[in-house]
Amino acid sequence: MWTALAAASGFLAVALGAFAAHGVADPQAKEWLRLGSQYQIVHALAVLAAVAIGRLAGRGAGVTATLFLAGAVLFSGSLYAMALGGPRWLGAVTPLGGAAFLAGWVCLGWSALRSRQAEA
């Protein structure tokens, strides 16, 4: 399931990045779409990495992947929505997505350290 969600997230990131490059004239909207797609594609790949590491280490993959995907929905989704005409107050949601991304990276690192300690 995680791989399918990561693939869907990656697809959406590429599609919206292409839309920003070829279908949007407004510079601010173009930048929001570009930034959202950049962060989303990185974290789609991070979900795949978390799942792969989780299969090897057996810990934290689900929480890490959930945080990365939640970050993509909140961070990238709020930027996409504003770029497509949504209300500017959605910009207040963007940092929550950034926090979810950060928490995902902390969770991934924590899982790696716990896995290493279990091996020792």
LOBA-661337 format. One record per residue: x, y, z of N, C-alpha, C in turn; residue in one letter; residue number from 0. Coordinates in Angstrom, 3 decimals. Layout:
((X; Y; Z); (X; Y; Z); (X; Y; Z); a; NUM) ...
% end
This chain:
((0.811; -1.198; 0.000); (0.000; 0.000; 0.000); (0.858; 1.266; 0.000); m; 0) ((1.944; 1.267; 0.805); (2.812; 2.436; 0.873); (3.438; 2.738; -0.482); w; 1) ((3.833; 1.703; -1.193); (4.447; 1.910; -2.506); (3.441; 2.530; -3.473); t; 2) ((2.206; 2.082; -3.440); (1.172; 2.653; -4.301); (0.914; 4.118; -3.942); a; 3) ((0.881; 4.432; -2.657); (0.683; 5.822; -2.246); (1.870; 6.694; -2.654); l; 4) ((3.076; 6.167; -2.516); (4.265; 6.910; -2.943); (4.234; 7.138; -4.447); a; 5) ((3.813; 6.128; -5.200); (3.722; 6.263; -6.649); (2.679; 7.319; -7.026); a; 6) ((1.538; 7.314; -6.358); (0.501; 8.317; -6.631); (1.010; 9.719; -6.292); a; 7) ((1.731; 9.837; -5.199); (2.285; 11.124; -4.800); (3.317; 11.603; -5.817); s; 8) ((4.173; 10.694; -6.266); (5.168; 11.042; -7.286); (4.513; 11.465; -8.586); g; 9) ((3.479; 10.742; -8.997); (2.747; 11.086; -10.218); (2.171; 12.494; -10.119); f; 10) ((1.522; 12.777; -8.997); (0.914; 14.085; -8.795); (1.973; 15.190; -8.810); l; 11) ((3.111; 14.928; -8.188); (4.188; 15.921; -8.164); (4.687; 16.233; -9.565); a; 12) ((4.882; 15.210; -10.373); (5.359; 15.426; -11.742); (4.294; 16.144; -12.569); v; 13) ((3.048; 15.721; -12.442); (1.971; 16.334; -13.216); (1.813; 17.815; -12.874); a; 14) ((1.843; 18.140; -11.585); (1.669; 19.537; -11.200); (2.918; 20.363; -11.493); l; 15) ((4.083; 19.745; -11.435); (5.294; 20.444; -11.845); (5.270; 20.773; -13.330); g; 16) ((4.790; 19.836; -14.142); (4.667; 20.081; -15.584); (3.610; 21.155; -15.855); a; 17) ((2.524; 21.104; -15.120); (1.488; 22.123; -15.269); (2.055; 23.504; -14.942); f; 18) ((2.879; 23.581; -13.889); (3.502; 24.856; -13.526); (4.392; 25.359; -14.656); a; 19) ((5.126; 24.457; -15.269); (6.064; 24.849; -16.314); (5.370; 25.251; -17.607); a; 20) ((4.237; 24.641; -17.902); (3.639; 24.828; -19.228); (2.226; 25.410; -19.240); h; 21) ((1.546; 25.425; -18.103); (0.142; 25.811; -18.141); (-0.243; 26.969; -17.257); g; 22) ((0.733; 27.605; -16.609); (0.414; 28.675; -15.672); (1.204; 29.926; -16.064); v; 23) ((0.513; 31.047; -16.139); (1.168; 32.300; -16.501); (1.559; 33.123; -15.268); a; 24) ((0.733; 33.082; -14.223); (0.978; 33.888; -13.031); (2.267; 33.439; -12.344); d; 25) ((3.250; 34.347; -12.169); (4.536; 33.957; -11.583); (4.418; 33.394; -10.165); p; 26) ((3.529; 33.969; -9.345); (3.377; 33.469; -7.966); (2.792; 32.068; -7.974); q; 27) ((1.761; 31.841; -8.775); (1.153; 30.508; -8.871); (2.170; 29.503; -9.401); a; 28) ((2.950; 29.906; -10.383); (3.975; 29.030; -10.962); (4.985; 28.615; -9.889); k; 29) ((5.399; 29.576; -9.071); (6.373; 29.289; -8.016); (5.786; 28.369; -6.953); e; 30) ((4.537; 28.591; -6.557); (3.912; 27.711; -5.566); (3.809; 26.284; -6.096); w; 31) ((3.413; 26.140; -7.343); (3.315; 24.806; -7.939); (4.689; 24.145; -8.030); l; 32) ((5.690; 24.913; -8.430); (7.050; 24.373; -8.547); (7.571; 23.916; -7.178); r; 33) ((7.415; 24.771; -6.179); (7.902; 24.435; -4.843); (7.150; 23.240; -4.267); l; 34) ((5.834; 23.240; -4.421); (5.047; 22.107; -3.929); (5.447; 20.811; -4.588); g; 35) ((5.636; 20.832; -5.902); (5.996; 19.595; -6.598); (7.407; 19.142; -6.237); s; 36) ((8.307; 20.096; -6.021); (9.681; 19.744; -5.621); (9.684; 19.004; -4.280); q; 37) ((9.001; 19.561; -3.302); (8.949; 18.922; -1.989); (8.200; 17.596; -2.053); y; 38) ((7.137; 17.554; -2.830); (6.341; 16.335; -2.904); (7.126; 15.193; -3.542); q; 39) ((7.876; 15.456; -4.616); (8.616; 14.375; -5.267); (9.716; 13.839; -4.353); i; 40) ((10.380; 14.735; -3.650); (11.421; 14.288; -2.715); (10.823; 13.382; -1.649); v; 41) ((9.649; 13.755; -1.147); (9.057; 12.973; -0.068); (8.328; 11.731; -0.567); h; 42) ((7.939; 11.697; -1.825); (7.439; 10.442; -2.403); (8.581; 9.421; -2.414); a; 43) ((9.755; 9.870; -2.798); (10.925; 8.983; -2.773); (11.307; 8.616; -1.335); l; 44) ((11.142; 9.561; -0.422); (11.439; 9.283; 0.987); (10.499; 8.224; 1.553); a; 45) ((9.240; 8.220; 1.127); (8.309; 7.176; 1.552); (8.831; 5.818; 1.096); v; 46) ((9.270; 5.742; -0.159); (9.826; 4.474; -0.667); (11.040; 4.044; 0.154); l; 47) ((11.901; 4.987; 0.474); (13.084; 4.667; 1.278); (12.689; 4.205; 2.676); a; 48) ((11.710; 4.881; 3.289); (11.269; 4.496; 4.629); (10.704; 3.090; 4.636); a; 49) ((9.941; 2.764; 3.613); (9.362; 1.421; 3.520); (10.464; 0.383; 3.330); v; 50) ((11.425; 0.678; 2.458); (12.538; -0.259; 2.236); (13.345; -0.461; 3.513); a; 51) ((13.633; 0.621; 4.196); (14.384; 0.523; 5.454); (13.563; -0.212; 6.497); i; 52) ((12.272; 0.077; 6.536); (11.390; -0.608; 7.489); (11.349; -2.100; 7.266); g; 53) ((11.403; -2.517; 6.018); (11.419; -3.958; 5.722); (12.701; -4.605; 6.208); r; 54) ((13.781; -3.854; 6.156); (15.057; -4.389; 6.637); (15.151; -4.318; 8.152); l; 55) ((14.754; -3.175; 8.706); (14.914; -2.955; 10.135); (13.672; -3.329; 10.929); a; 56) ((12.503; -3.319; 10.279); (11.282; -3.723; 10.936); (10.660; -2.704; 11.867); g; 57) ((11.087; -1.449; 11.798); (10.550; -0.460; 12.734); (10.320; 0.882; 12.061); r; 58) ((9.254; 1.533; 12.451); (9.029; 2.928; 12.121); (8.605; 3.275; 10.707); g; 59) ((8.540; 2.307; 9.819); (8.250; 2.631; 8.422); (6.865; 3.246; 8.260); a; 60) ((5.872; 2.685; 8.926); (4.509; 3.187; 8.779); (4.354; 4.598; 9.303); g; 61) ((4.919; 4.877; 10.455); (4.818; 6.222; 11.032); (5.564; 7.213; 10.155); v; 62) ((6.766; 6.853; 9.742); (7.570; 7.732; 8.897); (6.860; 8.018; 7.580); t; 63) ((6.380; 6.984; 6.926); (5.680; 7.156; 5.652); (4.427; 8.002; 5.826); a; 64) ((3.697; 7.795; 6.912); (2.495; 8.587; 7.188); (2.845; 10.061; 7.346); t; 65) ((3.908; 10.342; 8.076); (4.319; 11.733; 8.267); (4.739; 12.375; 6.950); l; 66) ((5.487; 11.648; 6.121); (5.898; 12.192; 4.824); (4.694; 12.454; 3.925); f; 67) ((3.759; 11.533; 3.883); (2.570; 11.734; 3.043); (1.670; 12.838; 3.592); l; 68) ((1.543; 12.914; 4.906); (0.766; 14.002; 5.506); (1.421; 15.347; 5.192); a; 69) ((2.737; 15.379; 5.249); (3.455; 16.601; 4.890); (3.188; 16.998; 3.455); g; 70) ((3.164; 16.020; 2.553); (2.889; 16.320; 1.149); (1.481; 16.884; 0.974); a; 71) ((0.515; 16.300; 1.672); (-0.866; 16.789; 1.563); (-0.964; 18.213; 2.108); v; 72) ((-0.397; 18.455; 3.275); (-0.523; 19.764; 3.910); (0.359; 20.827; 3.255); l; 73) ((1.634; 20.519; 3.062); (2.572; 21.498; 2.502); (2.286; 21.722; 1.020); f; 74) ((2.460; 20.669; 0.245); (2.277; 20.800; -1.200); (0.821; 21.094; -1.547); s; 75) ((-0.098; 20.415; -0.873); (-1.512; 20.613; -1.156); (-1.966; 22.047; -0.928); g; 76) ((-1.492; 22.670; 0.135); (-1.889; 24.063; 0.388); (-1.308; 24.993; -0.674); s; 77) ((-0.079; 24.743; -1.103); (0.514; 25.552; -2.171); (-0.230; 25.354; -3.483); l; 78) ((-0.551; 24.095; -3.795); (-1.302; 23.817; -5.025); (-2.657; 24.523; -4.995); y; 79) ((-3.332; 24.437; -3.865); (-4.656; 25.047; -3.750); (-4.580; 26.559; -3.956); a; 80) ((-3.591; 27.200; -3.335); (-3.464; 28.645; -3.520); (-3.118; 28.988; -4.961); m; 81) ((-2.263; 28.196; -5.574); (-1.879; 28.448; -6.964); (-3.071; 28.323; -7.902); a; 82) ((-4.011; 27.475; -7.541); (-5.181; 27.250; -8.389); (-6.366; 28.116; -7.990); l; 83) ((-6.121; 29.142; -7.161); (-7.154; 30.108; -6.836); (-7.768; 29.981; -5.462); g; 84) ((-7.262; 29.066; -4.659); (-7.793; 28.903; -3.304); (-7.463; 30.110; -2.446); g; 85) ((-8.112; 30.221; -1.297); (-7.893; 31.382; -0.428); (-6.468; 31.410; 0.132); p; 86) ((-5.968; 32.619; 0.312); (-4.587; 32.796; 0.791); (-4.386; 32.315; 2.224); r; 87) ((-5.474; 32.195; 3.008); (-5.316; 31.718; 4.380); (-4.777; 30.293; 4.402); w; 88) ((-4.855; 29.581; 3.272); (-4.278; 28.230; 3.208); (-2.767; 28.254; 3.429); l; 89) ((-2.165; 29.424; 3.230); (-0.735; 29.562; 3.509); (-0.402; 29.264; 4.968); g; 90) ((-1.375; 29.403; 5.854); (-1.158; 29.080; 7.264); (-1.058; 27.574; 7.492); a; 91) ((-1.540; 26.785; 6.539); (-1.472; 25.325; 6.643); (-0.096; 24.809; 6.206); v; 92) ((0.554; 25.536; 5.317); (1.817; 25.095; 4.738); (2.862; 24.732; 5.797); t; 93) ((3.078; 25.555; 6.841); (4.076; 25.186; 7.850); (3.750; 23.890; 8.604); p; 94) ((2.462; 23.555; 8.711); (2.102; 22.292; 9.359); (2.629; 21.112; 8.534); l; 95) ((2.556; 21.248; 7.222); (3.126; 20.223; 6.344); (4.632; 20.150; 6.495); g; 96) ((5.271; 21.313; 6.595); (6.719; 21.334; 6.821); (7.086; 20.653; 8.126); g; 97) ((6.283; 20.876; 9.156); (6.522; 20.218; 10.444); (6.364; 18.700; 10.316); a; 98) ((5.389; 18.261; 9.534); (5.207; 16.820; 9.318); (6.406; 16.235; 8.576); a; 99) ((6.926; 16.968; 7.575); (8.141; 16.511; 6.888); (9.291; 16.367; 7.880); f; 100) ((9.488; 17.386; 8.701); (10.579; 17.347; 9.686); (10.403; 16.183; 10.662); l; 101) ((9.183; 15.993; 11.133); (8.912; 14.887; 12.060); (9.169; 13.545; 11.382); a; 102) ((8.849; 13.439; 10.101); (9.135; 12.206; 9.368); (10.620; 11.907; 9.315); g; 103) ((11.415; 12.942; 9.061); (12.870; 12.733; 9.023); (13.412; 12.355; 10.398); w; 104) ((12.881; 12.985; 11.454); (13.289; 12.618; 12.815); (12.910; 11.170; 13.092); v; 105) ((11.714; 10.786; 12.720); (11.246; 9.411; 12.933); (12.129; 8.415; 12.179); c; 106) ((12.489; 8.753; 10.948); (13.349; 7.865; 10.166); (14.711; 7.707; 10.842); l; 107) ((15.281; 8.818; 11.291); (16.569; 8.752; 11.985); (16.489; 7.975; 13.283); g; 108) ((15.431; 8.208; 14.043); (15.213; 7.502; 15.304); (15.082; 5.997; 15.061); w; 109) ((14.328; 5.638; 14.028); (14.151; 4.226; 13.695); (15.476; 3.584; 13.324); s; 110) ((16.282; 4.311; 12.576); (17.592; 3.787; 12.188); (18.483; 3.576; 13.410); a; 111) ((18.460; 4.542; 14.331); (19.275; 4.400; 15.547); (18.787; 3.247; 16.413); l; 112) ((17.483; 3.109; 16.558); (16.926; 2.005; 17.356); (17.264; 0.656; 16.715); r; 113) ((17.204; 0.606; 15.397); (17.527; -0.624; 14.692); (18.999; -0.977; 14.903); s; 114) ((19.833; 0.014; 14.866); (21.275; -0.211; 15.048); (21.569; -0.702; 16.462); r; 115) ((20.873; -0.119; 17.452); (21.069; -0.545; 18.843); (20.590; -1.971; 19.047); q; 116) ((19.514; -2.343; 18.358); (18.998; -3.711; 18.480); (19.970; -4.732; 17.901); a; 117) ((20.729; -4.312; 16.894); (21.716; -5.204; 16.283); (22.918; -5.421; 17.171); e; 118) ((23.236; -4.403; 17.999); (24.458; -4.450; 18.828); (24.325; -5.359; 20.017); a; 119) 
% end
